[in-house]
Amino acid sequence: MPWITVVASLLIPALWIWRYFSRERYDPPLPPGSMGLPLVGETLHILYAMKTSTLWEFYGAREKKYGPIYKTHIFGHDRREPSSGIQAFKAKSFRHILLAFLGPDAIRRYAERASMIIQEHIDKFWMAGSEVKAYPLVKKALFSLVFSLFLSISDEEEERELLAPFQDFLQGLLELPIDLPGTMFRRAKVGRAKIFKKLDEYIAKRKVELETGQAWPQQDFLSVLLTTKGEDGEPMTEEEIKQNILMLVMSAHDTTVSSLMSSMKYIGENPWCYYRLRTEHISILLARSPNEPLTHSDLQKMDYTWKIVQEAMRLAPPAAGNLRRVITEFTMDGFTVPKDCHKKEKFFEEPERFKPDRFDRPLLPNTYVPFGGGPRICPGYELAKMQDRIFLHHLVTRFKWISYTFLSVQPSVVSAYAL
């Protein structure tokens, strides 16, 4: 329509002018780089790179042009979720709750349960034919696992009622935050509302079960959140409980699916890696009775498996970037890095080559942080590590991969036969 053209022709120059005169001036100057279009910055560029599995090209092109320190502008002033869907909770007050539920000691208790869930899933969905569409099945299996651990859900119908809105929500995380009918962002907001409505039902039901002794405080993550108080002596509100469950389902599921699919891709592309990995897992398999679930002790023997996953995450990060916000302005290589900015550097030889053995020796501090580090390390680290190792164990001991096709825009396909 003509009036839209007129408004756009006036608005875009106005935004450029506003941004130019509203910028702070620094001495020394800011690093070189492009801030892209008004408001959206270079968000469209990075979204394309993420969806075509060319994220390294996005960063590499800018580093080649501007050097190792450069500025850009993506996803607004920070990385946004639908309707600020994941808000900061009382991190210091409740971090001990997350660590108690997801820490190393707790994961020891979940290993056998997780192994049985994944084993049953493979029996039911992976053994029917010679070709397996791995991506949707891995997503389904890990949803079953996290729903079981977090909410004690084992009914397939209940899983489906949560699975659909969660998928809408997760897809919306990689879209521009445009809240208009028909957009993925709007679908994500609707999905989030459906998730919260369902969680309201679970919370109300669980409160009754806890009061009547039909549930216990350590039964699952929901019970832990309802019965544990923060360091300030106050319990979580229902809104905080829902936010935390949403955050952890996303963290425990979506990024783990990504790391697993990347691991399968590189294993399939490197036969030498597949055979070495299989040797590690056959020795674990032969030491157990048939159909016996894996234990925490078994997971400790999967050293090479975890190196593969680490290398896969290095080459194909589960998220667009593990960014940390600068809290105090500083100068680096003659450039001012303002408060709220981020930085990136390289520390690996042959960075584009798949080499799991690079993790045989300790890396330089803070050069590899897919889960963050220090006091801010992801509380779901141990859970993700457990899921990756268990799933790869069952895949590599029950299937032989004869070819592998990985497409970023279609479900991955593993052509395999059962052993």
Secondary structure, DSSP 8 states (H G I E B T S, - for coil): -HHHHHHHHHHHHHHHHHHHHHS---SS---SB---BTTTBTHHHHHHHHHTT-HHHHHHHHHHHH-SS-B---STTS---GGG-S----HHHHHHHHHHHHSHHHHHHHHHHHHHHHHHHHHHHTSSSSEEEHHHHHHHHHHHHHHHHHH----HHHHHHHHHHHHHHHHHTTS-----TTSHHHHHHHHHHHHHHHHHHHHHHHHHHHHHTSS-TTSSHHHHHHH-B-TTS-B--HHHHHHHHHHHHHHHHHHHHHHHHHHHHHHHH-HHHHHHHHHHHHHHHHTS-TT----HHHHTT-HHHHHHHHHHHHHS-SSS------SS-EEETTEEE-TT--------SSTTS--GGGGGS---TTS--TT--GGG--TTHHHHHHHHHHHHHHHHHHEEEEEEE--TTS--EEEEEE-
